[in-house]
Amino acid sequence: MLKKEDSLKKRYFYKLITNFGGMLMGLITAGITPRALGPVSYGNYSYLTNFFNQVVSFLEMGTSIGFYSKLSKRQKESGLVTFYIYFSTIISILIILFVFIAYKTRVHNLFWPNQNMIFVILAAVFGLLTWFTQILNKITDAYGLTVHAEVIKLIQRALSVMILLFLYFWGMLNLRNYFYFQIFISLLLIIALWLLSKQKHSTINWKLNFAQVVNYIKEFYEYSHPLFVYALIGLIVGIVDRWMLQYFSGSEQQGFYGLSYTIGSFCFLFTSAMQPLLMREFSISHGNNDILKMRILFRKYIPLLYSIAAYFSCFIAIQAKNVIYIFGGNKYASAVLPVAIMAFYPIHQTYGQLSGSVFYATEQTRIYRNIGTFTMVIGLIVSYFLLAPKNMFGLEAGAFGLALKMVIVQFIGVNIQLFFNAKYLNISFSKYFFHQILSLVLLSSISFFSYFLIEFTKLNFFNVLIKFILSGMIYTGIVITFVFFLPEVFGLNRADVGYIFDLVIKRKKGENN
């Protein structure tokens, strides 16, 4: 029998530790994979995996988030898990049939220009396994098993790095083997998380009667049908964006964009740990009609987590040239601008996911759909203008153009979400809006200063990595100073800062004793 459910702080701490460990291991992966595959193969990998992630996202139509929200409220209802597993199986069969029909009817070149069919199949399998992993992760979070799940994920990531290093140093890391590796390591994680989730319900009734099936279908339909248009447009925009980049600019630009997206995602690791946990708390609070607690959670965590994301993103943006050299090498020298722009994407991705949790937890999916639909349609028009060749009234901006579009549209959409959430929770929209701008300007300025301080000292005897680390130390030191004197800029108050410093001093005293 499992012990009492862990607190929100403890679960976040373990997610944070896992994400930090995952970031370190991800840095190794990011420094190996793009180099080993090269811009073209890495671009093909990025394009195909994005395609099937978009397809899965469309077919599930937000039901996985609804499933998580409902399971958080009704943890003893194993039939909910059974139904969603059956639903996931149907989605998987549909995707496999789609790939088979596309191949047999020879329209595969329309969807996947100049792609080897074996890579298409492997990408489809990997996309489904990634989705299954996310579902099982939601189940363990809903059951309050976050601590156990994060330990499992950390072990899996350590194992994946060891296997990847073996493939790299033995000269076996090509696109085909990389897909095999991803599929194998995903299967291991799925098995481990499934065994963990069964601790909550050791026996699951796999049989649902007709009335149960109908009731679950109605329940998920009521929750998700407002998202159908949103999911459809999301599928079209997500695929067409990358398709236009592939068609107009080629696999190399796709590789540059893929690398910029991967590097940007590291900035999201620390804050993404909190998203499912906050959504669970929002769901429970909404179920108890406790708007006050939802307001407190929003005020306490969202500005702070935004600032944490901005701390990493602003540093990476200014250091884009050095980051490219460290992770991609000279082959990716032309990716500096895409990386610099895309580094800002996780900042408002953080806000979007955390703020979006309020819509899902309160089942305001219609408003969420309308906001998302509006921004995506505008974004698709912007994408064409930035990606199309000049003879088709475009700017031929390639990976840089797509990165720029992603950041601009994300900023607009997130602040529209914030407006409605501020109204629902009765908080100040302008306060949170100006906090975004102020913290972004301040952190970018500090990062710019730390970069040029190292560059102007002309420490040419240091290699790029050492200079990158020295800049990071200066940047972090200045940021900590500002946290102490201007905590409001980082979503904190004097009491929070005092608590943190007292905690650090007590730990140091404990270590000395």
C-alpha positions as CSV (number, residue, x, y, z in Angstrom):
1,M,0.0,0.0,0.0
2,L,1.3,3.4,-0.9
3,K,2.0,6.0,1.7
4,K,0.3,9.4,1.9
5,E,0.4,11.5,-1.2
6,D,3.4,13.8,-1.4
7,S,3.0,17.6,-1.1
8,L,3.0,19.9,-4.1
9,K,6.4,21.3,-3.2
10,K,7.9,17.8,-2.8
11,R,6.4,16.7,-6.2
12,Y,7.7,19.9,-7.9
13,F,11.1,19.4,-6.3
14,Y,11.4,15.9,-7.7
15,K,10.2,17.0,-11.1
16,L,12.7,19.9,-11.0
17,I,15.5,17.5,-10.0
18,T,14.6,15.1,-12.8
19,N,14.3,18.0,-15.3
20,F,17.7,19.3,-14.2
21,G,19.2,15.8,-14.6
22,G,17.3,15.5,-17.9
23,M,18.8,18.9,-19.0
24,L,22.3,17.7,-18.3
25,M,21.8,14.5,-20.1
26,G,19.9,16.4,-22.8
27,L,22.9,18.7,-23.3
28,I,25.0,15.6,-24.0
29,T,22.4,14.4,-26.5
30,A,22.1,17.8,-28.1
31,G,25.9,17.9,-28.5
32,I,26.0,14.5,-30.1
33,T,22.9,14.0,-32.3
34,P,23.1,17.1,-34.5
35,R,26.8,16.5,-35.1
36,A,26.4,12.8,-35.9
37,L,23.4,13.2,-38.2
38,G,24.3,16.5,-39.9
39,P,21.9,19.3,-40.8
40,V,20.1,17.3,-43.6
41,S,19.4,14.1,-41.6
42,Y,18.7,16.0,-38.5
43,G,16.3,18.2,-40.5
44,N,14.5,15.0,-41.8
45,Y,14.2,13.7,-38.3
46,S,12.8,17.0,-37.0
47,Y,10.3,17.2,-39.8
48,L,9.0,13.7,-39.6
49,T,8.7,13.6,-35.8
50,N,6.9,17.0,-35.8
51,F,4.5,15.7,-38.4
52,F,3.3,12.8,-36.4
53,N,3.3,14.7,-33.1
54,Q,0.9,17.1,-34.9
55,V,-1.3,14.2,-36.2
56,V,-1.5,12.6,-32.7
57,S,-2.3,16.0,-31.1
58,F,-5.2,16.5,-33.6
59,L,-6.7,13.0,-33.2
60,E,-6.7,13.2,-29.4
61,M,-8.2,16.7,-29.5
62,G,-7.1,17.7,-26.0
63,T,-8.6,14.6,-24.4
64,S,-5.4,13.7,-22.7
65,I,-5.5,16.9,-20.8
66,G,-9.2,16.4,-20.0
67,F,-8.4,12.8,-18.9
68,Y,-5.7,14.1,-16.6
69,S,-8.0,16.8,-15.1
70,K,-10.8,14.2,-14.6
71,L,-8.5,11.5,-13.1
72,S,-7.1,14.1,-10.7
73,K,-10.6,14.6,-9.3
74,R,-11.7,10.9,-9.5
75,Q,-8.6,8.9,-8.7
76,K,-10.5,5.8,-7.6
77,E,-12.3,5.4,-10.9
78,S,-10.2,2.8,-12.8
79,G,-12.9,2.6,-15.6
80,L,-11.7,6.1,-16.7
81,V,-8.2,4.7,-17.3
82,T,-9.6,1.6,-19.1
83,F,-11.7,3.8,-21.4
84,Y,-8.8,6.1,-22.3
85,I,-6.5,3.1,-23.0
86,Y,-9.1,1.8,-25.5
87,F,-9.4,5.3,-27.0
88,S,-5.6,5.5,-27.4
89,T,-5.5,2.1,-29.1
90,I,-8.1,3.3,-31.7
91,I,-6.1,6.4,-32.4
92,S,-2.9,4.3,-32.9
93,I,-4.7,2.0,-35.4
94,L,-6.0,5.0,-37.4
95,I,-2.5,6.5,-37.7
96,I,-1.0,3.2,-38.8
97,L,-3.7,2.8,-41.4
98,F,-3.1,6.4,-42.6
99,V,0.6,5.7,-43.2
100,F,-0.2,2.4,-45.0
101,I,-2.9,4.0,-47.3
102,A,-0.6,7.0,-48.0
103,Y,2.2,4.5,-49.1
104,K,-0.1,2.3,-51.2
105,T,-1.8,5.2,-53.0
106,R,1.6,6.8,-53.6
107,V,0.6,10.1,-52.1
108,H,3.3,9.9,-49.4
109,N,5.5,12.3,-51.3
110,L,2.8,14.9,-50.8
111,F,3.0,14.6,-47.0
112,W,6.7,13.7,-46.7
113,P,8.6,15.3,-49.5
114,N,11.9,13.4,-50.4
115,Q,11.6,11.2,-47.4
116,N,12.5,7.5,-47.1
117,M,9.4,5.5,-46.2
118,I,11.2,3.5,-43.5
119,F,11.9,6.7,-41.7
120,V,8.3,7.7,-42.0
121,I,7.1,4.5,-40.4
122,L,9.7,4.7,-37.6
123,A,8.6,8.3,-37.0
124,A,5.0,7.3,-36.7
125,V,5.8,4.5,-34.2
126,F,8.0,6.9,-32.2
127,G,5.3,9.6,-32.2
128,L,2.7,7.1,-30.8
129,L,5.1,5.9,-28.1
130,T,5.9,9.5,-27.1
131,W,2.1,10.0,-26.7
132,F,1.7,6.9,-24.6
133,T,4.6,8.0,-22.4
134,Q,2.8,11.4,-21.8
135,I,-0.4,9.6,-21.0
136,L,1.2,7.4,-18.4
137,N,3.0,10.4,-17.0
138,K,-0.3,12.1,-16.5
139,I,-1.7,9.0,-14.8
140,T,1.2,8.9,-12.3
141,D,0.9,12.7,-11.7
142,A,-2.9,12.4,-11.2
143,Y,-2.4,9.6,-8.7
144,G,0.2,11.6,-6.8
145,L,3.0,9.2,-7.8
146,T,5.1,12.0,-9.2
147,V,8.2,11.3,-6.9
148,H,8.4,7.7,-7.9
149,A,7.8,8.5,-11.6
150,E,10.5,11.1,-11.7
151,V,13.0,8.7,-10.3
152,I,12.1,6.2,-13.0
153,K,12.5,8.9,-15.7
154,L,15.9,9.9,-14.4
155,I,17.1,6.4,-14.5
156,Q,15.7,6.0,-18.1
157,R,17.4,9.2,-19.2
158,A,20.8,8.1,-17.7
159,L,20.5,4.8,-19.6
160,S,19.6,6.6,-22.8
161,V,22.7,8.7,-22.6
162,M,24.9,5.7,-22.1
163,I,23.4,3.9,-25.1
164,L,23.7,7.1,-27.3
165,L,27.3,7.5,-26.3
166,F,28.0,3.9,-27.3
167,L,26.4,4.4,-30.7
168,Y,28.3,7.6,-31.3
169,F,31.8,6.5,-30.4
170,W,31.4,3.2,-32.3
171,G,30.3,5.2,-35.4
172,M,26.8,3.6,-35.4
173,L,24.7,6.8,-35.0
174,N,22.8,7.3,-38.2
175,L,19.2,8.3,-38.7
176,R,17.8,4.7,-38.8
177,N,19.7,3.7,-35.6
178,Y,18.6,6.9,-33.9
179,F,15.0,6.1,-34.5
180,Y,15.5,2.5,-33.2
181,F,17.2,3.9,-30.1
182,Q,14.4,6.3,-29.4
183,I,11.7,3.6,-29.8
184,F,13.6,1.2,-27.6
185,I,14.2,3.7,-24.8
186,S,10.5,4.9,-25.0
187,L,9.3,1.3,-24.6
188,L,11.3,0.8,-21.4
189,L,9.8,4.0,-19.9
190,I,6.3,3.0,-20.8
191,I,6.7,-0.4,-19.2
192,A,8.1,1.1,-16.0
193,L,5.4,3.8,-15.7
194,W,2.7,1.3,-16.3
195,L,3.9,-0.9,-13.5
196,L,4.1,2.1,-11.2
197,S,0.6,3.2,-12.0
198,K,-0.8,-0.2,-11.2
199,Q,0.3,0.3,-7.5
200,K,-2.7,2.6,-7.2
201,H,-5.1,0.1,-8.8
202,S,-3.5,-3.3,-8.6
203,T,-6.4,-4.8,-10.6
204,I,-7.9,-3.0,-13.5
205,N,-11.3,-4.1,-14.9
206,W,-10.7,-4.2,-18.6
207,K,-14.4,-4.7,-19.3
208,L,-16.7,-1.8,-19.7
209,N,-20.4,-2.2,-20.2
210,F,-22.2,-0.4,-22.9
211,A,-23.7,2.2,-20.5
212,Q,-20.2,3.0,-19.2
213,V,-18.8,3.4,-22.7
214,V,-21.6,5.7,-23.7
215,N,-21.3,7.8,-20.6
216,Y,-17.5,8.2,-21.1
217,I,-18.0,9.1,-24.7
218,K,-20.5,11.8,-23.8
219,E,-18.3,13.1,-21.0
220,F,-15.2,13.4,-23.2
221,Y,-17.3,14.8,-26.1
222,E,-18.7,17.5,-23.9
223,Y,-15.2,18.4,-22.8
224,S,-13.4,18.2,-26.1
225,H,-15.8,18.9,-28.9
226,P,-15.3,22.7,-28.6
227,L,-11.6,21.9,-29.3
228,F,-12.3,20.1,-32.6
229,V,-11.9,23.2,-34.7
230,Y,-8.9,24.2,-32.6
231,A,-7.3,20.8,-33.0
232,L,-8.0,20.8,-36.8
233,I,-6.4,24.2,-37.3
234,G,-3.6,23.2,-35.0
235,L,-2.9,20.2,-37.2
236,I,-3.0,22.2,-40.4
237,V,-0.8,25.0,-39.1
238,G,1.6,22.7,-37.3
239,I,2.1,20.6,-40.4
240,V,1.9,23.3,-43.1
241,D,4.5,25.5,-41.2
242,R,7.1,22.8,-41.3
243,W,6.0,21.6,-44.8
244,M,6.5,25.1,-46.2
245,L,10.0,25.2,-44.6
246,Q,10.8,21.9,-46.1
247,Y,9.3,22.7,-49.5
248,F,10.6,26.2,-49.9
249,S,13.9,26.0,-48.0
250,G,14.9,22.3,-47.8
251,S,16.2,19.8,-45.2
252,E,19.2,21.9,-44.2
253,Q,17.0,24.8,-43.0
254,Q,14.7,22.3,-41.4
255,G,17.8,21.1,-39.5
256,F,18.7,24.6,-38.4
257,Y,15.1,25.2,-37.2
258,G,15.1,21.8,-35.5
259,L,18.3,22.5,-33.6
260,S,17.0,26.0,-32.6
261,Y,13.8,24.4,-31.3
262,T,15.8,21.7,-29.3
263,I,18.1,24.3,-27.7
264,G,15.2,26.5,-26.9
265,S,13.4,23.5,-25.2
266,F,16.2,23.3,-22.6
267,C,15.0,26.7,-21.2
268,F,11.6,25.2,-20.8
269,L,12.7,22.2,-18.7
270,F,12.7,23.8,-15.3
271,T,9.2,25.4,-15.7
272,S,7.5,22.5,-17.5
273,A,7.9,20.5,-14.4
274,M,5.3,22.6,-12.7
275,Q,2.7,22.6,-15.4
276,P,0.9,19.3,-14.7
277,L,1.2,19.8,-11.0
278,L,-0.4,23.2,-11.1
279,M,-3.1,22.0,-13.4
280,R,-3.9,19.2,-10.9
281,E,-4.1,21.8,-8.1
282,F,-6.3,24.1,-10.2
283,S,-8.6,21.2,-11.0
284,I,-9.0,20.2,-7.4
285,S,-9.5,23.8,-6.3
286,H,-12.1,24.3,-9.1
287,G,-13.8,21.1,-8.0
288,N,-14.1,22.6,-4.5
289,N,-15.3,26.0,-5.9
290,D,-12.2,27.5,-4.3
291,I,-11.5,30.5,-6.6
292,L,-9.4,32.1,-3.9
293,K,-6.9,29.2,-3.8
294,M,-6.7,29.3,-7.6
295,R,-5.9,33.0,-7.5
296,I,-3.2,32.4,-4.9
297,L,-1.6,29.7,-7.0
298,F,-1.6,31.9,-10.1
299,R,-0.1,34.8,-8.2
300,K,2.5,32.7,-6.5
301,Y,3.8,30.5,-9.2
302,I,3.2,31.9,-12.7
303,P,5.2,35.2,-12.6
304,L,8.1,33.3,-10.8
305,L,8.2,30.5,-13.3
306,Y,8.0,33.0,-16.2
307,S,11.1,34.7,-14.7
308,I,12.9,31.4,-14.4
309,A,12.3,30.6,-18.0
310,A,13.3,34.2,-19.0
311,Y,16.6,33.8,-17.0
312,F,17.7,30.9,-19.1
313,S,16.2,32.1,-22.4
314,C,17.8,35.6,-22.4
315,F,21.2,34.1,-21.7
316,I,20.9,31.5,-24.5
317,A,19.7,34.2,-26.9
318,I,22.7,36.5,-26.4
319,Q,25.1,33.5,-26.4
320,A,23.6,32.0,-29.6
321,K,26.9,31.9,-31.5
322,N,28.7,30.1,-28.7
323,V,25.8,27.7,-28.1
324,I,25.7,26.7,-31.8
325,Y,29.5,26.1,-31.7
326,I,29.2,23.9,-28.6
327,F,26.2,21.8,-29.7
328,G,26.2,21.8,-33.5
329,G,29.7,22.7,-34.6
330,N,30.6,24.6,-37.7
331,K,28.0,22.8,-39.9
332,Y,25.3,24.8,-38.1
333,A,27.0,28.2,-38.2
334,S,24.1,29.6,-40.3
335,A,21.6,28.7,-37.5
336,V,22.8,31.5,-35.1
337,L,19.8,33.8,-35.9
338,P,17.2,31.0,-35.6
339,V,18.7,29.9,-32.3
340,A,18.8,33.5,-30.9
341,I,15.1,34.1,-31.8
342,M,13.8,30.7,-30.8
343,A,15.5,31.0,-27.4
344,F,12.7,33.4,-26.5
345,Y,10.0,31.0,-27.4
346,P,10.0,29.0,-24.1
347,I,9.4,32.2,-22.1
348,H,5.9,32.6,-23.3
349,Q,5.5,28.8,-23.8
350,T,5.8,28.7,-20.0
351,Y,3.1,31.3,-19.6
352,G,0.9,29.7,-22.2
353,Q,1.0,26.2,-20.6
354,L,0.6,27.4,-17.1
355,S,-2.1,30.0,-18.0
356,G,-3.8,27.4,-20.2
357,S,-4.0,25.1,-17.3
358,V,-6.7,27.4,-15.8
359,F,-8.8,27.0,-18.9
360,Y,-8.6,23.2,-18.9
361,A,-9.1,22.9,-15.1
362,T,-12.2,25.1,-15.2
363,E,-13.4,23.5,-18.5
364,Q,-13.4,26.8,-20.3
365,T,-12.4,25.0,-23.5
366,R,-14.5,27.2,-25.8
367,I,-12.6,30.3,-24.9
368,Y,-9.3,28.5,-25.1
369,R,-10.3,27.2,-28.6
370,N,-11.3,30.7,-29.8
371,I,-8.0,32.3,-28.7
372,G,-5.9,29.5,-30.2
373,T,-7.9,29.5,-33.5
374,F,-7.5,33.2,-33.9
375,T,-3.7,33.2,-33.3
376,M,-3.0,30.1,-35.4
377,V,-4.8,31.5,-38.4
378,I,-2.9,34.8,-38.2
379,G,0.3,32.8,-37.7
380,L,-0.2,30.7,-40.8
381,I,-0.5,33.9,-42.9
382,V,2.6,35.2,-41.3
383,S,4.4,31.9,-42.0
384,Y,3.7,32.1,-45.7
385,F,4.9,35.7,-45.9
386,L,8.2,34.8,-44.1
387,L,8.9,31.5,-45.8
388,A,7.7,31.8,-49.4
389,P,10.2,32.8,-52.1
390,K,10.3,36.3,-53.4
391,N,8.6,35.5,-56.7
392,M,5.6,34.3,-54.6
393,F,5.5,37.5,-52.5
394,G,7.5,36.0,-49.6
395,L,10.8,36.9,-47.8
396,E,12.6,33.5,-48.1
397,A,13.5,33.8,-44.4
398,G,13.9,30.1,-43.9
399,A,14.5,28.8,-40.3
400,F,14.9,32.4,-39.0
401,G,11.5,33.4,-40.4
402,L,9.7,30.4,-38.8
403,A,11.4,31.0,-35.5
404,L,10.3,34.7,-35.6
405,K,6.8,33.8,-36.4
406,M,6.6,31.3,-33.5
407,V,7.8,33.8,-31.0
408,I,5.5,36.7,-32.1
409,V,2.3,34.6,-32.3
410,Q,3.1,32.9,-29.0
411,F,3.4,36.3,-27.3
412,I,0.1,37.5,-28.7
413,G,-1.8,34.4,-27.9
414,V,-0.5,34.1,-24.4
415,N,-1.5,37.6,-23.5
416,I,-5.0,37.2,-24.8
417,Q,-5.2,34.1,-22.5
418,L,-3.9,36.2,-19.7
419,F,-6.6,38.8,-20.2
420,F,-9.4,36.2,-19.8
421,N,-7.7,34.5,-16.9
422,A,-7.2,37.8,-15.1
423,K,-10.9,38.5,-15.5
424,Y,-11.9,35.1,-14.3
425,L,-9.6,35.2,-11.2
426,N,-10.2,38.9,-10.6
427,I,-6.5,39.9,-10.8
428,S,-4.7,42.8,-12.6
429,F,-3.9,42.1,-16.3
430,S,-1.7,45.1,-16.6
431,K,0.4,44.1,-13.6
432,Y,1.2,40.7,-15.2
433,F,1.7,42.1,-18.7
434,F,4.2,44.7,-17.6
435,H,6.0,42.2,-15.4
436,Q,6.7,40.2,-18.6
437,I,8.2,43.1,-20.4
438,L,10.2,44.4,-17.4
439,S,11.8,41.1,-16.5
440,L,12.6,40.4,-20.2
441,V,14.3,43.7,-20.7
442,L,16.3,43.5,-17.5
443,L,17.5,39.9,-18.0
444,S,18.4,40.6,-21.7
445,S,20.5,43.6,-20.6
446,I,22.3,41.6,-17.9
447,S,23.0,38.8,-20.4
448,F,24.3,41.3,-23.0
449,F,26.6,42.9,-20.4
450,S,28.0,39.6,-19.2
451,Y,28.7,38.4,-22.8
452,F,30.6,41.5,-23.9
453,L,32.4,41.8,-20.6
454,I,34.1,38.5,-21.5
455,E,34.5,39.3,-25.1
456,F,36.0,42.7,-24.6
457,T,38.6,41.4,-22.2
458,K,39.9,39.4,-25.2
459,L,40.5,36.2,-23.2
460,N,41.4,34.3,-26.4
461,F,43.4,31.7,-24.6
462,F,40.1,30.4,-23.2
463,N,38.0,28.1,-25.5
464,V,34.4,28.8,-26.3
465,L,33.0,26.5,-23.6
466,I,35.1,28.2,-20.8
467,K,34.0,31.7,-22.0
468,F,30.4,30.5,-22.1
469,I,30.7,29.3,-18.5
470,L,32.4,32.5,-17.3
471,S,29.7,34.6,-18.9
472,G,27.1,32.4,-17.2
473,M,28.7,32.9,-13.8
474,I,28.8,36.7,-14.2
475,Y,25.2,36.7,-15.5
476,T,24.0,34.6,-12.6
477,G,25.8,36.7,-10.0
478,I,24.2,39.9,-11.3
479,V,20.8,38.3,-11.5
480,I,21.0,37.1,-7.8
481,T,21.9,40.6,-6.8
482,F,18.9,42.0,-8.5
483,V,16.7,39.3,-6.9
484,F,17.8,40.6,-3.5
485,F,17.2,44.2,-4.2
486,L,14.3,44.1,-6.8
487,P,12.5,40.8,-6.1
488,E,9.3,42.0,-7.7
489,V,10.9,41.9,-11.1
490,F,11.2,38.1,-10.7
491,G,7.8,37.4,-9.3
492,L,8.9,37.4,-5.7
493,N,8.4,39.6,-2.7
494,R,10.6,40.5,0.3
495,A,9.2,37.7,2.4
496,D,10.1,35.1,-0.3
497,V,13.6,36.4,-0.6
498,G,14.1,36.4,3.2
499,Y,12.8,32.8,3.4
500,I,15.2,31.6,0.6
501,F,18.3,33.3,2.2
502,D,17.4,32.0,5.6
503,L,17.0,28.5,4.2
504,V,20.5,28.8,2.6
505,I,22.1,30.1,5.8
506,K,20.5,27.3,7.9
507,R,21.7,24.6,5.5
508,K,25.2,26.0,5.6
509,K,25.2,26.1,9.4
510,G,23.9,22.5,9.4
511,E,26.7,21.4,7.1
512,N,29.3,23.2,9.3
513,N,28.0,21.5,12.4
